[in-house]
Amino acid sequence: MNKFIFIFLAVFSTSVTANWKHYLQPVELLFEGRDSGSRVYIVFAQKFPTDGCSQDGHYIRIYGDTKKGEYQISTLLTAIAANKHVSPAISGCDDWGRPVLLGIRINSGG
């Protein structure tokens, strides 16, 4: 039972720390680095402040070598092609001090 509570708290605490932003327009997807596809960045039309990261929030990191990252890239490519706005959730910083995309929301109206 104690292990269950610990796991629940660990998962819940990481989901709560996500900082959801207002709806923004994604304008560029940048792939760089090694063949693994682990270093992918999304650029939004507007910059926003980031908490605790040394970079300014222009490039938002996506871990493209994960299943979640693949879904995020697909969603963002769809939003770019359809000229839609998305609401990103940002949490933490990568090894270069850039903010990390934790979640993303898209709707039909924006």
N, C-alpha and C positions, 0 to 999 in steps of 0.2 A: 504494500500500500504506500509506503514512504517513497519508493522508487517512482510510482505512478504520479504522486503529487509533485515530485521534483521535476519529472519530465514535463508535466502539464505546466508548471510554473516557468520552466525554461522556454517552452514553445510560446506560451502566452506573453511572456516578457519581451521576446523578440518581435512578436507581431504588434505589440503596443508601441514600440519605439519607432515605428515607421512614421515619417513625417509626410503626410499627404499634401500635395501642392494643388493649387487651383488648376483649371484646365488650360493647357498650353499646346501650342502647335509644334509637333516634331518636324524638323526640316532637314536633318542629315543623320545618316547612320554611317559610322566609321569603323571599319575592320582593320586591325593592325596587329603586329606581333607574329607569333609563331603559327604553324599550321593547325594547331589545336583549336583555334577560334576562340580562345579564352579572353581575349582583349577586344571588346566591342564597346563602342561609345555611341550614345544618342545625343544629339544637339537639338535644343529647343530654340524657337524664335526669340524667346525672352529668357534672360538669365534670372536666377533667383538665389537668394542667400542660402548658404549651407552651414549647418552647425558642426563645428569641430574639424572640418576638412581644410587642408592647406590650399587647395585649389578653389577657384571662384564659382564652380557650378556650371561652367560652359559645357564641359564634357561630362556626361553621366555614364558611369561604368555599367556594363551588362556582362555577366559571365556567360559568354556564348557557348562554352563547352559543357553546359548543364542543360537538362531538359527544360527547366524553368526559363533559362536564358533563351533557348530556341523559341519557346512560346512568346516571350517578350519581344524578340526580334520580329517574329511573324506578325504580331499585333501592331508593332510600330511601323513596319513596312506597309501594312494595310492602311493605317492612319495617314501615312505620308501620301500614298497613292490616292486615297479618297479625300484628301485635304481635311481631315478630321482633327479635332483637338483631343488630347488625352490628359488624364490626371495621374501624374506619377507619384509613387511613394518612395521616399529616399531614406536610407538608413545606413550609417557607417561610411567609411572611406576605404578605398583600395590602397594598394601598396605605393601608388603615386600621389596619394592625397586627394584623389578625386571621389566625389560622392558616388554611392552605389544605388542602382535601381532595385528596389525590393519588390515593388508591385506596380501594377498599371491598371487604370480604369479607362474605358472608352464607352461613349454612348452614341446613339444615333442622331442626336440633335446638335452636337457641337462641331 
